[in-house]
Amino acid sequence: MNKKVIRLTENEFKNIIENSIMEEISQEEINNILDGISKYGIESLSDTEKIKLDNYDNPNYDFRTELINDIKYLVEKSDGWLTMADMEASSSPVYQSINQEIHLIERLVNNSVNVVIYGGYKYETELGEYNIPYEKLDNSILIEIKELLDNYIEL
């Protein structure tokens, strides 16, 4: 059996680690959440932290599915689509960066995100766009989207 060497960028490696860590809610996460409550009160928790705390001991709980369902619900509640500009996001979530291109999530729709490809000098040229279903996004990106939506809804 031949072994292959696989080279990953730092971001690709980070995403793999984050996704494997996010599959389960760890005792350390719960301890951090409880520490935050004792220091700053329950109001200081993000929606994501509240969900984790509420479902820590539920063996049937699927954090990723719950996160995707929450995002879809919030987008639907906002007429079925939102742009990063609508949400006054300071920056668009990065889907991926390849060679001289950067792929940014610019719009949220009912079942997917719209990714715009930028390139050229300082990434000022729009090169194209495509859609990606929420289910194909990394957990870190889903959490970023959920936090943007939560902040937007609070406004």
Buried (B, 14 or more C-beta within 10 A) or exposed (E): EEEEEEEEEEEEEEBEEBEEEBEEBEEEBBEEBEEBBEEEEEEEBBBBBEBBBEBBEEEEBEBBEBBBEBBBEBBEEBEEEBEBEEBEBEEBBBBBBEEEBBBBBBBBBEBBBBBBBBBEEEBEEEBEBEEBEBEEBBBBBBBBBBBBBBEBEEE
